[in-house]
Amino acid sequence: MTRRQLHLNAFLMGVGHHEAAWRHPRTDPTVLSDVRHYQNLARIAERGTFDSVFLADGVQLMGDVAHTAAPHFEPLTLLSAIATATEHIGLVATASTGFSEPYNLARWFSSLDHISGGRAGWNIVTTAGDRAAQNFGRDHNAEHAERYRRAAEFVEVATALWDSWEDDAVLADQASGHFADPDRVHEIGHRGPFFGVRGPLNHVRSPQGRPLLVQAGSSEDGRDFAAAHAEAVFTAQQQLADAQGFYRDLKARATATGREPESLKVLPGIVPVLGSTTEEAARLSAELDGLIVPERAVRALSELIGVDLTGHPLDEPLPPLPPVSRINGAKSRFELVRDLAERERLTLRSLLGRLGGGRGHQVVAGTPEQLADHIEHWFTHDAADGFNIMAALLPSGLEEFVDHVVPELRRRGLFRTGYTGRTLREHYGLPRPASRYTAPALA
């Protein structure tokens, strides 16, 4: 029996995931607009045989522009450039179902899959908040449940479009003049509450058939959506017991839909802050927290949980928060922040420090061996299939993880020593899906 292996994804965020990373002397914020910075990060992760790199995205300016190092690139465009600088690593981009159209999105990801030779992944988000909606001619965003209904139909349309060319549709017969077999290229004829799409896609089927489908919501609606559609889930938990509960619940929901639980990989986010000693790691963590601008952090927290905390005294506990049913933003992140503040009786200032490293993801400061212990414990105690690695500083934090933590994980037999597949689906141990229009699929 083959021993279960970790899956590692490198979440690339500017010059680091700590909100004050751009102010630290180990980073250079001027590289934020330099594609070579991101190509270098992807090559570092590929040297560590990571499954994939991941780029988040939003359709509004996030945070306080006076104190936030704003990102510069749209993810699919940037990943196309990264694809030419790498050979094996998967390329996962965020794209919103709330502010995109299925036909356009299906073309974008099909193109990335072709350009990369089968390494594309789509992180499916519904996009919370009214500021995003106001960039698209709407005063308010749709309600939470409606966003997920739209997302479910969106994914159905996109997957049908990716399937609309069967694998053997292309003939490329120069002598006869037949490029494709029209009987193997299908109009999808979709008509639903949110979309009407005739099809077919104006693009031949890509190397993976469909990109890997990734999802990051942990609300009730998000869990049901993930169980039905996702092949990898990026999630945030602070406590082992919470992570174990989420893991069991998501696998059970996937099983209830008729899926094998192994077909869905759960990857909690983790922010490593590494040092050669525990004391060195603690000093780096304190340095970073000391660079947080409270004004900026309060605004970011307000956006994160959908509750305006500007003007609230920093050295007092949070004010009474509304019930989660009244939150129209990211419900699961609201609950995580609320529970953290209540469990540890944090003042607003203390909470800002706890969230500064990873916006609610667990921050682990210590030696490479201590971090490997933590990863192994969660992995072997059914809390994770792998981890979304969110280096506090980039590129140095990712380099340290690859050079010191990855060898320790390999020594313990937990992680691959080399790539054995070519596509992102192969990295995740997932089959290439057949087109729904082929005879076996129809049968």
NORVENDA-V730802 format. One record per residue. N is the residue number from 0. PSI is psi as a letter, one per 20 degrees, with the letter a starting at -180 (999 if undefined). Layout:
n->N psi->PSI
n->N psi->PSI
This chain:
n->0 psi->p
n->1 psi->p
n->2 psi->p
n->3 psi->p
n->4 psi->q
n->5 psi->q
n->6 psi->p
n->7 psi->p
n->8 psi->p
n->9 psi->o
n->10 psi->o
n->11 psi->p
n->12 psi->n
n->13 psi->c
n->14 psi->j
n->15 psi->q
n->16 psi->h
n->17 psi->p
n->18 psi->i
n->19 psi->j
n->20 psi->h
n->21 psi->i
n->22 psi->i
n->23 psi->q
n->24 psi->i
n->25 psi->j
n->26 psi->r
n->27 psi->n
n->28 psi->i
n->29 psi->i
n->30 psi->i
n->31 psi->h
n->32 psi->j
n->33 psi->o
n->34 psi->h
n->35 psi->h
n->36 psi->g
n->37 psi->h
n->38 psi->h
n->39 psi->g
n->40 psi->g
n->41 psi->h
n->42 psi->h
n->43 psi->g
n->44 psi->h
n->45 psi->h
n->46 psi->h
n->47 psi->j
n->48 psi->k
n->49 psi->q
n->50 psi->g
n->51 psi->r
n->52 psi->q
n->53 psi->p
n->54 psi->p
n->55 psi->r
n->56 psi->q
n->57 psi->r
n->58 psi->k
n->59 psi->r
n->60 psi->p
n->61 psi->q
n->62 psi->a
n->63 psi->o
n->64 psi->h
n->65 psi->h
n->66 psi->j
n->67 psi->p
n->68 psi->n
n->69 psi->q
n->70 psi->q
n->71 psi->i
n->72 psi->q
n->73 psi->p
n->74 psi->g
n->75 psi->h
n->76 psi->g
n->77 psi->g
n->78 psi->h
n->79 psi->h
n->80 psi->h
n->81 psi->h
n->82 psi->h
n->83 psi->i
n->84 psi->j
n->85 psi->r
n->86 psi->h
n->87 psi->h
n->88 psi->q
n->89 psi->q
n->90 psi->o
n->91 psi->p
n->92 psi->q
n->93 psi->p
n->94 psi->p
n->95 psi->p
n->96 psi->i
n->97 psi->h
n->98 psi->k
n->99 psi->r
n->100 psi->q
n->101 psi->h
n->102 psi->g
n->103 psi->g
n->104 psi->g
n->105 psi->h
n->106 psi->g
n->107 psi->g
n->108 psi->h
n->109 psi->g
n->110 psi->g
n->111 psi->h
n->112 psi->g
n->113 psi->g
n->114 psi->h
n->115 psi->i
n->116 psi->k
n->117 psi->k
n->118 psi->j
n->119 psi->q
n->120 psi->q
n->121 psi->o
n->122 psi->o
n->123 psi->o
n->124 psi->q
n->125 psi->i
n->126 psi->o
n->127 psi->r
n->128 psi->q
n->129 psi->h
n->130 psi->h
n->131 psi->g
n->132 psi->h
n->133 psi->i
n->134 psi->i
n->135 psi->k
n->136 psi->j
n->137 psi->q
n->138 psi->h
n->139 psi->q
n->140 psi->r
n->141 psi->q
n->142 psi->q
n->143 psi->g
n->144 psi->h
n->145 psi->h
n->146 psi->h
n->147 psi->h
n->148 psi->g
n->149 psi->g
n->150 psi->g
n->151 psi->g
n->152 psi->h
n->153 psi->g
n->154 psi->h
n->155 psi->g
n->156 psi->g
n->157 psi->g
n->158 psi->h
n->159 psi->h
n->160 psi->g
n->161 psi->h
n->162 psi->i
n->163 psi->h
n->164 psi->o
n->165 psi->r
n->166 psi->h
n->167 psi->k
n->168 psi->h
n->169 psi->p
n->170 psi->g
n->171 psi->l
n->172 psi->n
n->173 psi->h
n->174 psi->g
n->175 psi->i
n->176 psi->j
n->177 psi->o
n->178 psi->g
n->179 psi->q
n->180 psi->o
n->181 psi->h
n->182 psi->i
n->183 psi->j
n->184 psi->p
n->185 psi->p
n->186 psi->p
n->187 psi->h
n->188 psi->l
n->189 psi->p
n->190 psi->o
n->191 psi->a
n->192 psi->h
n->193 psi->h
n->194 psi->q
n->195 psi->o
n->196 psi->p
n->197 psi->g
n->198 psi->a
n->199 psi->r
n->200 psi->q
n->201 psi->l
n->202 psi->p
n->203 psi->q
n->204 psi->q
n->205 psi->r
n->206 psi->h
n->207 psi->i
n->208 psi->g
n->209 psi->q
n->210 psi->q
n->211 psi->p
n->212 psi->p
n->213 psi->q
n->214 psi->q
n->215 psi->j
n->216 psi->q
n->217 psi->j
n->218 psi->r
n->219 psi->g
n->220 psi->g
n->221 psi->h
n->222 psi->g
n->223 psi->g
n->224 psi->g
n->225 psi->g
n->226 psi->h
n->227 psi->h
n->228 psi->h
n->229 psi->q
n->230 psi->i
n->231 psi->q
n->232 psi->p
n->233 psi->p
n->234 psi->r
n->235 psi->o
n->236 psi->q
n->237 psi->h
n->238 psi->q
n->239 psi->g
n->240 psi->h
n->241 psi->g
n->242 psi->g
n->243 psi->g
n->244 psi->g
n->245 psi->g
n->246 psi->g
n->247 psi->g
n->248 psi->g
n->249 psi->g
n->250 psi->h
n->251 psi->g
n->252 psi->h
n->253 psi->g
n->254 psi->h
n->255 psi->h
n->256 psi->i
n->257 psi->j
n->258 psi->q
n->259 psi->p
n->260 psi->h
n->261 psi->i
n->262 psi->i
n->263 psi->o
n->264 psi->p
n->265 psi->p
n->266 psi->n
n->267 psi->q
n->268 psi->q
n->269 psi->p
n->270 psi->o
n->271 psi->p
n->272 psi->o
n->273 psi->q
n->274 psi->r
n->275 psi->h
n->276 psi->r
n->277 psi->h
n->278 psi->h
n->279 psi->g
n->280 psi->g
n->281 psi->h
n->282 psi->g
n->283 psi->g
n->284 psi->g
n->285 psi->h
n->286 psi->g
n->287 psi->g
n->288 psi->h
n->289 psi->i
n->290 psi->i
n->291 psi->p
n->292 psi->o
n->293 psi->g
n->294 psi->g
n->295 psi->g
n->296 psi->h
n->297 psi->g
n->298 psi->g
n->299 psi->g
n->300 psi->h
n->301 psi->g
n->302 psi->h
n->303 psi->g
n->304 psi->i
n->305 psi->k
n->306 psi->p
n->307 psi->o
n->308 psi->j
n->309 psi->p
n->310 psi->i
n->311 psi->p
n->312 psi->p
n->313 psi->h
n->314 psi->k
n->315 psi->q
n->316 psi->r
n->317 psi->q
n->318 psi->r
n->319 psi->p
n->320 psi->q
n->321 psi->r
n->322 psi->q
n->323 psi->h
n->324 psi->h
n->325 psi->i
n->326 psi->p
n->327 psi->j
n->328 psi->c
n->329 psi->n
n->330 psi->g
n->331 psi->h
n->332 psi->h
n->333 psi->g
n->334 psi->h
n->335 psi->g
n->336 psi->g
n->337 psi->g
n->338 psi->h
n->339 psi->g
n->340 psi->g
n->341 psi->g
n->342 psi->g
n->343 psi->j
n->344 psi->l
n->345 psi->q
n->346 psi->r
n->347 psi->g
n->348 psi->g
n->349 psi->h
n->350 psi->h
n->351 psi->g
n->352 psi->g
n->353 psi->h
n->354 psi->i
n->355 psi->h
n->356 psi->h
n->357 psi->k
n->358 psi->k
n->359 psi->i
n->360 psi->q
n->361 psi->p
n->362 psi->p
n->363 psi->o
n->364 psi->p
n->365 psi->a
n->366 psi->r
n->367 psi->h
n->368 psi->g
n->369 psi->h
n->370 psi->g
n->371 psi->h
n->372 psi->g
n->373 psi->g
n->374 psi->g
n->375 psi->g
n->376 psi->g
n->377 psi->h
n->378 psi->g
n->379 psi->i
n->380 psi->k
n->381 psi->l
n->382 psi->i
n->383 psi->q
n->384 psi->i
n->385 psi->a
n->386 psi->q
n->387 psi->o
n->388 psi->p
n->389 psi->n
n->390 psi->p
n->391 psi->h
n->392 psi->q
n->393 psi->p
n->394 psi->i
n->395 psi->g
n->396 psi->h
n->397 psi->g
n->398 psi->g
n->399 psi->h
n->400 psi->g
n->401 psi->h
n->402 psi->h
n->403 psi->h
n->404 psi->g
n->405 psi->g
n->406 psi->h
n->407 psi->g
n->408 psi->h
n->409 psi->g
n->410 psi->h
n->411 psi->i
n->412 psi->k
n->413 psi->i
n->414 psi->q
n->415 psi->q
n->416 psi->i
n->417 psi->r
n->418 psi->p
n->419 psi->i
n->420 psi->r
n->421 psi->h
n->422 psi->r
n->423 psi->h
n->424 psi->h
n->425 psi->h
n->426 psi->h
n->427 psi->j
n->428 psi->k
n->429 psi->q
n->430 psi->q
n->431 psi->p
n->432 psi->q
n->433 psi->q
n->434 psi->p
n->435 psi->i
n->436 psi->i
n->437 psi->q
n->438 psi->g
n->439 psi->h
n->440 psi->g
n->441 psi->h
n->442 psi->999
